[in-house]
Structure formats: structure tokens, C-alpha cells
């Protein structure tokens, strides 16, 4: 498991998400938006930003070479 620090646009706190190396960006987006849903409207569309780049939703944690406790940001996609 890879613990990641997640920050959701519009939320006031950071979140800790446990991810597997084979977990996709799409799955991480779902976890983060669900975890923040008490404070932020979870409906997308969302972009996941990792290492200062928007990640492809089919990419995995392993593909992105994310290490333990790296920061990922969930940002609203344009037009929302």
C-alpha cells in the first residue's frame, strides 16, 4: 500500500488515501471525492494532479511512480 496525501479543491482539510500500485487515477479520484463529500460536492468532472501534471485517468499509481506520502490534488475540470 502507498499512503498518499490528497487535497480536494474546495475542501478545508487534507486527506490520507491508501492506494495500491495497480490502482488507477480513476479509482483514486473516486476515493478522494467520496472522502470529501461531506464538505465538497463530489460530482465531477475532476482532474488528478500528481507531480505537477494532470494524470491520465487510466494511469496507475505505479505508472506515475508515486511514493509514500506524496501529494496529489483533485481539481475541478474546466467548465464546471
For each residue, the residues with C-beta under 8 A, 3 or more apart:
1: 18 19 20
2: 18 19 20 21 61 66 67 68
3: 16 17 18 19 68 69
4: 16 17 18 19 28 61 66 68 69 70 71 72
5: 14 15 16 17 69 70 71 72
6: 14 15 16 17 28 31 32 35 71 72 73 74
7: 11 14 15 71 72 73 74
8: 11 15 32 33 35 36 40 73 74
9: 40 73 74 75 76
10: 36 39 40 41 76
11: 7 8 15 36 39 40
12: 39
13: 39
14: 5 6 7
15: 5 6 7 8 11 32 35 36
16: 3 4 5 6
17: 3 4 5 6 28 31 32 35 72
18: 1 2 3 4
19: 1 2 3 4 23 27 28 31 61 66
20: 1 2 23 61
21: 2 60 61 62
22: 60 61 62
23: 19 20 27 28 60 61
24: 27 28 57 58 59 60
25: 28 29 48 50 55 56 57 58 59 60 64
26: 29 30 57 58
27: 19 23 24 30 31
28: 4 6 17 19 23 24 25 31 32 48 61 72
29: 25 26 32 33 44 46 48 57 74
30: 26 27 33 34
31: 6 17 19 27 28 34 35
32: 6 8 15 17 28 29 35 36 48 72 74
33: 8 29 30 36 37 40 42 44 46 74
34: 30 31 37 42
35: 6 8 15 17 31 32
36: 8 10 11 15 32 33 39 40 42 74
37: 33 34 40 41 42
38:
39: 10 11 12 13 36
40: 8 9 10 11 33 36 37
41: 10 37
42: 33 34 36 37
43:
44: 29 33 76 77 80
45: 76 77 80
46: 29 33 74 75 76 77
47: 54 55 74 75 76 77
48: 25 28 29 32 54 55 57 72 73 74 75
49: 52 53 54 55 72 73 74 75
50: 25 53 55 64 66 70 72 73
51: 64 66 70
52: 49
53: 49 50
54: 47 48 49
55: 25 47 48 49 50 59 64
56: 25 59
57: 24 25 26 29 48
58: 24 25 26
59: 24 25 55 56 63 64
60: 21 22 23 24 25 63 64
61: 2 4 19 20 21 22 23 28 64 66
62: 21 22 65
63: 59 60
64: 25 50 51 55 59 60 61
65: 62
66: 2 4 19 50 51 61 70 72
67: 2 70
68: 2 3 4
69: 3 4 5
70: 4 5 50 51 66 67
71: 4 5 6 7
72: 4 5 6 7 17 28 32 48 49 50 66
73: 6 7 8 9 48 49 50
74: 6 7 8 9 29 32 33 36 46 47 48 49
75: 9 46 47 48 49
76: 9 10 44 45 46 47 80
77: 44 45 46 47 80
78:
79:
80: 44 45 76 77
